Amino acid sequence: MKRMLIAAALALVTHSATAAAQTPAADAQDSPARPSDRAVNPAQPDFTLIGLPTTLKMPRFASAFRVTHRFTRPLGSGDFSDLASDFFGFDSGAQIGLEYRFGIMAGTQIGIHRTSDRTIQFFLQQHLAGQGASPVGIDLIGAVEGTNNFKDSYSPSIGAVISRTIGRHGAVYAQPIWINNTNKQTGEVDENDTFIVGVGGRLRIRPTVYVVAEAAPRFGYEPDSVYTSVAIEKRAGGHSFQLNFSNGFGTTLSQMARGGLAHDNWFIGFNISRKFF
């Protein structure tokens, strides 16, 4: 009897040890398919490219802060000595944006973005599908912005953000978005809406260094030229530092839908973002 109890106890201990050893292996095997939302995603390290959104998920109760800064001196104005005397545009004025976003649920984020021309944009972004469950990642985004500290000229918008990551090397994006009231003319106007199909990508060229590009081709009301921007970016922990060159100052959806100032006018700027998770 004693030998039978000892044998049974040994069998139970062996079975428990085997189960304990197998469980972490199963979790480790599942973890690549279900990575933590709080882990650094090297292919998609930030919530925006330069101005257009990405499908990076916001964890519940996490947040992020971003500063956008666009100097207003055209880089092509004057000759090289004129540009150098203005410290390559850094001596000029700037349009500055401050943004804060917060995760109210896993995959659901709300935010506010205010620019120094007193435009305020409120936005909501909902994660619908992740790459793996579907061939692409898909988010739904909606926003409304108003000028004069959200007192005048409201521009609502709704659309989708579609992404495809390329392993750990980067990601490409498409952002079909409809924006109302993009025509700055007052009174009765025939064209007032713009539909953009944003396109862009982020390519990882070093472990924490990226090149980024985006553009927003448009249909409907098409003022000025198509907004375009390129950048070089450095990630350092939860920070991202980006030096960019754009043909306009726009950082809200309506501003980017209105396009750049001209094809041959480019402006230097930067973004600084910080994730609090």
Secondary structure as UniProt FT lines:
FT   HELIX           2..30
FT   TURN            31..33
FT   TURN            37..38
FT   TURN            42..43
FT   TURN            60..61
FT   STRAND          63..71
FT   TURN            75..76
FT   HELIX           80..85
FT   HELIX           87..89
FT   TURN            90..91
FT   STRAND          94..105
FT   TURN            106..107
FT   STRAND          108..115
FT   TURN            116..117
FT   STRAND          120..129
FT   TURN            132..133
FT   STRAND          137..146
FT   HELIX           147..150
FT   STRAND          152..165
FT   TURN            167..168
FT   STRAND          170..179
FT   STRAND          194..206
FT   TURN            207..208
FT   STRAND          209..215
FT   STRAND          218..220
FT   STRAND          228..236
FT   TURN            237..238
FT   STRAND          239..246
FT   HELIX           253..257
FT   TURN            263..264
FT   STRAND          267..276
//
